[in-house]
């Protein structure tokens, strides 16, 4: 299993090949390179991940690449963190709006007497 390194402050024009070249020129072993892209317009979101082999390679890549310039921007490199599992069913908005799986809200409150 490979360990990933976070690479931030990327330009929108930065490609995976540019990041791979920068890491290999710095002497780091590189596996897969992934730049996170927006779903709406397929532009870079400004960060990505680089797979490296071992924990020693992670610390080496961070020391060599943090603060270096890629595509005209100074990049921030750190150890990638695992995203925590979401809490609950992540439908809190739907539960308040009545748009959940049970359909629209029903008036179940006390009824007023007709006069």
Beta strands, then each sheet from edge to edge (+ up, - down):
strand 1: 3-8
strand 2: 33-37
strand 3: 44-52
strand 4: 69-70
strand 5: 73-74
strand 6: 76-79
sheet 1: 2+ 3- 1+ 6-
sheet 2: 4+ 5-
end
